[in-house]
Each structure stands twice: as structure tokens, then as C-alpha cells.
Amino acid sequence: MKTAIIYFSKTGAAAECARELYRLIPEATLVNLAIDTCDIAKFDNIILGGGIRAGMIPSKLKKYVSANELEIQKKNIGIFVCCSDYPHSVDYIEKNFPPVIVKKAVCCAGFGAKMNADEMKGIDRFVAKVAAKKIKKAGGEMPSINYAKIAEFAAKFK
Ligand SMILES: Cc1cc2nc3c(=O)[nH]c(=O)nc-3n(C[C@H](O)[C@H](O)[C@H](O)COP(=O)(O)O)c2cc1C
């Protein structure tokens, strides 16, 4: 089974998750929508992923999915998001991906998030700093990538 892991990552979290899936899934190909294109016809499994900003998946990923919706529907589908509001991961997926694709998906999951302000610029850095302050004040933990969840997800595409 051939798997395409198609992702867009603004600050690196979804890219890190995509690389981990690539490491765990045999015959996988990484497709970074910032630089690559992908001929879906060559693949049996299609994994789609990206980071959430203001409740939305990256526009490049959204456009890619709507342009290829019919072809994607014919495959085994997996969808992941990276977001700091971990309990709402599946809600974000349901709001951002076409219902028919979500319904057909073998697996939909949140893989957690990374919010390291020092690695960010501009508005992202500002939002990450504000979020970090709030979390610290509330005595919570900074979001992190959930590698166990990635392994569980990857097992469905082996
Ligand atoms: C400007 C900005 C807006 C964000 N908006 C949300 C949001 O609406 N919901 C959420 O759960 N996480 C939000 N996050 C957290 C990101 O989803 C998280 O940092 C994620 O790891 C980003 O993935 P990426 O690095 O692949 O872009 C936001 C982060 C930034 C910097």
C-alpha cells in the first residue's frame, strides 16, 4: 500500500508530525504543499494534515482538498491537525474538511501542538507569547506533540 502524507505547516508542528508518520508508515511519500505537488492517483492511502490558526486549516491545504475532493474520496483517508486546543481537534477537522471526506476517513486525530514563540515571527510570535503567559498563569502545561497518538494513527496505514 502506498501512502501520501500531504501537509502544510506554518511553524513546523504539522511538518514534525508528518515526518514521524513517514518514519512509521512503509512506502510513504511526504508531500509538503508549500513546495511539492502530488499525483493522488499513484497512492492507496491519503493522509491530510495541517496546523490550526484561528480555527482554520491552512488555506493551501483547504484549496488542495477541494480541488482533489473526488479523487481523495476513492482512497483510504486519514486526517490530522495540530492545535493547542487538543480536545477540539476533531471539531476542527469536521469544520474544515468536506463532510464526505471526514465520513470516509479511517482515522481523524489531533496530534497536539508546538507553540515555541522563540521559533516564530510577527503575529504568530505575539499569539504564542500571550498563550504561554495565560497557560503559565493558570499553572497548565505548554502544548506538545503527542507521539503515542501519531503511532496509533500510523498503525492504521501499515
Ligand atoms: C496565530 C495563531 C493562531 C492559532 N489559533 C489556534 C486556534 O484557533 N485553535 C487552536 O487550537 N490552536 C491555535 N493555534 C495553535 C497552533 O495550532 C499550534 O501552534 C500548531 O502547532 C501550529 O501548527 P504548525 O506549526 O504546523 O503551523 C494558533 C497559533 C497561532 C500562532
The ligand as a MOL file (V3000), in Angstrom:
LIG
                    3D

  0  0  0     0  0            999 V3000
M  V30 BEGIN CTAB
M  V30 COUNTS 31 33 0 0 0
M  V30 BEGIN ATOM
M  V30 1 C -1.6500 32.9300 15.2310 0
M  V30 2 C -2.0200 31.6050 15.8260 0
M  V30 3 C -3.3640 31.2200 15.9090 0
M  V30 4 C -3.7160 29.9800 16.4710 0
M  V30 5 N -5.0320 29.6250 16.5290 0
M  V30 6 C -5.3760 28.4590 17.1240 0
M  V30 7 C -6.7450 28.0870 17.2490 0
M  V30 8 O -7.6660 28.7630 16.8000 0
M  V30 9 N -7.0300 26.9240 17.8780 0
M  V30 10 C -6.0440 26.1030 18.3920 0
M  V30 11 O -6.3820 25.0760 18.9780 0
M  V30 12 N -4.7370 26.4080 18.2430 0
M  V30 13 C -4.3740 27.5610 17.6280 0
M  V30 14 N -3.0600 27.8910 17.4940 0
M  V30 15 C -2.0040 26.9290 17.9020 0
M  V30 16 C -1.4800 26.2130 16.6530 0
M  V30 17 O -2.4980 25.4020 16.0900 0
M  V30 18 C -0.2480 25.3630 17.0090 0
M  V30 19 O 0.8170 26.2490 17.3340 0
M  V30 20 C 0.1600 24.3890 15.9350 0
M  V30 21 O 1.2170 23.6070 16.4600 0
M  V30 22 C 0.5760 25.0680 14.6380 0
M  V30 23 O 0.8830 24.1060 13.6520 0
M  V30 24 P 2.0120 24.4110 12.5260 0
M  V30 25 O 3.2840 24.6850 13.2740 0
M  V30 26 O 2.0860 23.1890 11.6950 0
M  V30 27 O 1.5560 25.6130 11.7510 0
M  V30 28 C -2.6940 29.1190 16.9460 0
M  V30 29 C -1.3470 29.5050 16.8590 0
M  V30 30 C -1.0060 30.7270 16.3200 0
M  V30 31 C 0.4580 31.0970 16.2510 0
M  V30 END ATOM
M  V30 BEGIN BOND
M  V30 1 1 1 2
M  V30 2 1 2 3
M  V30 3 2 2 30
M  V30 4 2 3 4
M  V30 5 1 4 5
M  V30 6 1 4 28
M  V30 7 2 5 6
M  V30 8 1 6 7
M  V30 9 1 6 13
M  V30 10 2 7 8
M  V30 11 1 7 9
M  V30 12 1 9 10
M  V30 13 2 10 11
M  V30 14 1 10 12
M  V30 15 2 12 13
M  V30 16 1 13 14
M  V30 17 1 14 15
M  V30 18 1 14 28
M  V30 19 1 15 16
M  V30 20 1 16 17
M  V30 21 1 16 18
M  V30 22 1 18 19
M  V30 23 1 18 20
M  V30 24 1 20 21
M  V30 25 1 20 22
M  V30 26 1 22 23
M  V30 27 1 23 24
M  V30 28 2 24 25
M  V30 29 1 24 26
M  V30 30 1 24 27
M  V30 31 2 28 29
M  V30 32 1 29 30
M  V30 33 1 30 31
M  V30 END BOND
M  V30 END CTAB
M  END
